[in-house]
Amino acid sequence: MSAIPKEVETNPPAQVFLQPIAAPSILGLFGFAGATFIVATHMAGWYGDATTPLYLFPFAAFFGGLAQFLAGMWAYKARDGLATAMHGMWGAFWMAYGVLFLLFATGTLTQPTGAFPALGFWFIVLAAITWVGMWAAFAENLALVVVLGFLALGATLAAIAELGGNAPLTVLAGWSFIISAVCAWYTASALMLESTFERPVLPLGKFEHAKEEPKVAIGIGEPGVMHGQ
C-alpha cells in the first residue's frame, strides 16, 4: 500500500460542492412586470373605476408578491445582493398591498378617498430604497438601471400623490410604473433567452466595468448561476 504524501495528509485537496440555480430575476422581473402593469395602467386611467383595485389585488399579491418575494430569497442563494433587496422588498410590498385591499374588500377597513397618507409613506420607503438600487444597478447593466430608475420615479410620484391626494400626479406615477414594467418584461425575457440559448439574444447593455462571472466549471446536467441576476 502506497503511503499518502505528507503534504496531502496535512493539506488535503479542497472540495467545492455547487448547487447551481436558474437566474432568480427571470421569475422576479416577470412577476414584478405583470403585477405592476395591471395596477399601473389602472392608476394611469386606462380602465376601471374606484372599485377596480378590489379585483386586482389577488393577482398583485400572488403573481407580483409571492413570486417576486421567492425570487428575492433565491437571489440570496445566488449571492446577488441587489436582486435580493429589490425582489424581496417589492415582493413584500405587493403582498402587503394585497392584504390591504383584502381588508377593504371585506369591510374590515374603509378605503380613504382623496389623500391617503399612510400609503404615501409606504411609497416613501420604497422610493428611498429603489433609488439606491438604481445606483447599484450601474454595476450590472443598463436595462436594470432603466427598470429601477422609472420604478423609483414612480414610487416618488406616488408618495407625493398619496400624501396630498393629487390625482394628476397619480396618473404620472402610473405612467412611470408602466414604463418600468415594460422594461422589466424586456429584461426578464433577455435573461430567459440567454439562459435557454446559452448566449446573449437580446442586449442588456452590460457595462464594461460590470463584474465577471467566476471561472468555475459546471458539471454536466447542472445548469444555473453561481452569482448574478
C-alpha positions as CSV (number, residue, x, y, z in Angstrom):
1,M,0.0,0.0,0.0
2,S,1.4,3.3,-1.0
3,A,1.9,5.9,1.7
4,I,-0.1,9.2,1.5
5,P,2.3,12.1,0.8
6,K,2.8,14.2,3.9
7,E,1.8,17.4,2.2
8,V,-1.5,15.8,1.0
9,E,-2.2,14.5,4.5
10,T,-1.7,17.9,6.2
11,N,-3.3,19.9,3.4
12,P,-6.0,17.8,1.7
13,P,-7.3,19.0,-1.6
14,A,-10.3,21.3,-1.2
15,Q,-13.7,20.0,-2.5
16,V,-16.3,22.5,-3.6
17,F,-19.9,21.4,-3.9
18,L,-22.1,23.7,-6.0
19,Q,-25.9,23.9,-6.1
20,P,-26.4,25.9,-9.3
21,I,-29.8,27.6,-9.8
22,A,-31.5,29.5,-12.6
23,A,-31.3,33.2,-12.5
24,P,-33.9,34.3,-9.9
25,S,-34.5,37.6,-11.6
26,I,-36.2,35.8,-14.5
27,L,-39.1,35.0,-12.2
28,G,-38.8,38.1,-10.1
29,L,-38.9,40.5,-13.0
30,F,-41.7,38.7,-14.8
31,G,-43.7,38.7,-11.5
32,F,-43.0,42.4,-11.0
33,A,-43.8,43.3,-14.6
34,G,-47.2,41.6,-14.5
35,A,-48.4,43.0,-11.2
36,T,-47.0,46.5,-11.8
37,F,-48.5,46.7,-15.3
38,I,-52.1,45.8,-14.3
39,V,-52.1,48.2,-11.3
40,A,-50.2,51.0,-13.1
41,T,-52.5,51.0,-16.1
42,H,-55.4,51.5,-13.7
43,M,-53.5,54.3,-12.0
44,A,-52.9,55.9,-15.4
45,G,-56.6,55.8,-16.2
46,W,-56.5,53.2,-18.9
47,Y,-59.5,51.3,-17.5
48,G,-61.6,50.7,-14.4
49,D,-63.1,52.7,-11.6
50,A,-62.7,53.2,-7.8
51,T,-63.6,49.5,-7.2
52,T,-61.2,48.0,-9.7
53,P,-58.3,47.5,-7.2
54,L,-60.5,45.1,-5.3
55,Y,-60.4,42.8,-8.4
56,L,-56.7,43.3,-9.0
57,F,-55.2,42.6,-5.6
58,P,-55.3,38.8,-5.7
59,F,-53.1,38.8,-8.9
60,A,-50.9,41.5,-7.5
61,A,-50.4,39.7,-4.2
62,F,-49.5,36.3,-5.7
63,F,-48.0,37.0,-9.1
64,G,-46.2,40.1,-8.1
65,G,-45.9,39.5,-4.3
66,L,-45.3,35.8,-3.6
67,A,-43.5,35.0,-6.9
68,Q,-41.2,38.1,-6.6
69,F,-40.5,37.6,-2.9
70,L,-39.5,33.9,-3.6
71,A,-37.2,35.2,-6.3
72,G,-35.6,37.5,-3.8
73,M,-34.9,34.6,-1.5
74,W,-33.4,32.5,-4.3
75,A,-31.3,35.6,-5.3
76,Y,-29.9,35.4,-1.8
77,K,-28.6,31.9,-2.6
78,A,-27.2,33.2,-5.9
79,R,-25.2,35.8,-3.8
80,D,-26.9,38.7,-5.6
81,G,-27.4,41.4,-3.0
82,L,-29.1,43.8,-5.5
83,A,-31.7,41.3,-6.7
84,T,-32.3,40.1,-3.1
85,A,-33.1,43.6,-1.9
86,M,-35.2,44.7,-4.9
87,H,-37.2,41.5,-5.3
88,G,-37.6,40.9,-1.6
89,M,-38.7,44.4,-0.9
90,W,-41.1,44.9,-3.8
91,G,-42.4,41.3,-3.4
92,A,-43.2,42.1,0.3
93,F,-44.9,45.3,-0.8
94,W,-47.2,43.6,-3.3
95,M,-48.2,41.0,-0.7
96,A,-48.9,43.9,1.8
97,Y,-50.9,45.7,-1.0
98,G,-53.0,42.5,-1.5
99,V,-53.7,42.2,2.3
100,L,-54.6,45.9,2.5
101,F,-57.2,45.7,-0.3
102,L,-58.5,42.4,1.0
103,L,-59.3,44.3,4.2
104,F,-61.0,46.9,2.2
105,A,-63.0,44.3,0.3
106,T,-64.2,42.6,3.5
107,G,-65.2,45.9,5.1
108,T,-62.6,45.5,7.9
109,L,-61.1,48.8,6.8
110,T,-62.6,51.7,5.0
111,Q,-60.7,52.8,1.9
112,P,-59.9,56.6,2.2
113,T,-61.0,59.0,-0.5
114,G,-58.6,61.7,-1.6
115,A,-55.3,61.8,0.3
116,F,-54.1,58.5,1.7
117,P,-51.0,59.5,3.8
118,A,-50.5,56.0,5.2
119,L,-50.0,54.6,1.7
120,G,-47.9,57.6,0.8
121,F,-45.4,56.7,3.5
122,W,-45.2,53.2,2.1
123,F,-44.1,54.7,-1.2
124,I,-41.6,57.0,0.6
125,V,-39.8,53.9,1.9
126,L,-40.0,52.1,-1.4
127,A,-38.7,55.1,-3.3
128,A,-35.7,55.6,-1.0
129,I,-34.5,52.0,-1.3
130,T,-35.2,51.8,-5.0
131,W,-33.2,54.9,-5.8
132,V,-30.2,53.3,-4.1
133,G,-31.0,50.1,-6.0
134,M,-30.8,52.0,-9.3
135,W,-27.4,53.3,-8.3
136,A,-26.2,49.8,-7.5
137,A,-27.5,48.6,-10.9
138,F,-24.8,50.6,-12.6
139,A,-22.6,47.7,-11.7
140,E,-24.8,45.4,-13.7
141,N,-26.4,46.6,-16.9
142,L,-28.3,49.4,-18.5
143,A,-31.6,47.5,-18.7
144,L,-31.7,47.1,-14.9
145,V,-30.8,50.8,-14.4
146,V,-33.8,51.8,-16.5
147,V,-36.2,49.4,-14.8
148,L,-35.2,50.6,-11.3
149,G,-34.9,54.3,-12.4
150,F,-38.5,54.5,-13.6
151,L,-39.7,52.4,-10.7
152,A,-38.0,54.7,-8.2
153,L,-39.5,57.7,-10.0
154,G,-43.0,56.2,-10.0
155,A,-42.7,55.4,-6.2
156,T,-41.6,59.0,-5.6
157,L,-44.5,60.5,-7.6
158,A,-47.0,58.0,-5.9
159,A,-45.7,59.0,-2.5
160,I,-46.3,62.7,-3.2
161,A,-49.7,62.0,-4.8
162,E,-51.0,59.9,-1.9
163,L,-49.8,62.3,0.7
164,G,-51.6,65.2,-0.9
165,G,-54.4,63.5,-2.8
166,N,-53.0,64.8,-6.1
167,A,-54.8,62.9,-8.9
168,P,-52.7,64.2,-11.8
169,L,-49.5,63.0,-10.0
170,T,-51.1,59.6,-9.6
171,V,-51.5,59.4,-13.3
172,L,-47.9,60.4,-13.9
173,A,-46.8,57.8,-11.3
174,G,-48.9,55.2,-13.2
175,W,-47.1,56.0,-16.5
176,S,-43.7,55.8,-14.8
177,F,-44.6,52.4,-13.4
178,I,-45.9,51.2,-16.8
179,I,-42.5,52.1,-18.4
180,S,-40.7,50.2,-15.6
181,A,-43.0,47.2,-16.1
182,V,-42.4,47.0,-19.8
183,C,-38.6,47.4,-19.3
184,A,-38.8,44.7,-16.6
185,W,-40.6,42.3,-19.1
186,Y,-37.8,43.0,-21.6
187,T,-35.0,42.4,-19.1
188,A,-36.6,39.2,-17.8
189,S,-37.1,38.0,-21.4
190,A,-33.4,38.7,-22.2
191,L,-32.3,36.8,-19.2
192,M,-34.5,33.8,-20.0
193,L,-33.4,33.7,-23.6
194,E,-29.8,33.9,-22.7
195,S,-30.3,31.1,-20.2
196,T,-32.0,28.8,-22.7
197,F,-29.9,29.6,-25.8
198,E,-26.7,29.8,-23.7
199,R,-25.7,33.0,-25.4
200,P,-27.0,36.6,-25.4
201,V,-30.0,37.1,-27.6
202,L,-31.4,40.4,-26.6
203,P,-29.0,43.1,-25.5
204,L,-29.0,44.1,-21.8
205,G,-26.4,46.9,-22.2
206,K,-23.9,45.4,-19.9
207,F,-21.3,47.9,-18.7
208,E,-17.6,47.4,-19.3
209,H,-16.9,47.6,-15.6
210,A,-19.5,45.0,-14.7
211,K,-18.1,42.2,-12.6
212,E,-17.3,39.0,-14.5
213,E,-18.8,35.6,-13.6
214,P,-16.4,33.4,-11.5
215,K,-14.5,30.9,-13.6
216,V,-16.0,27.7,-12.2
217,A,-16.7,24.6,-14.2
218,I,-20.3,23.4,-14.0
219,G,-20.9,19.7,-14.1
220,I,-22.9,18.1,-16.9
221,G,-26.6,18.5,-16.3
222,E,-26.2,21.2,-13.8
223,P,-27.3,24.5,-15.4
224,G,-27.6,27.6,-13.3
225,V,-25.7,30.5,-11.9
226,M,-23.2,30.8,-9.0
227,H,-23.6,34.6,-8.8
228,G,-25.8,37.0,-10.7
229,Q,-29.3,38.1,-11.7
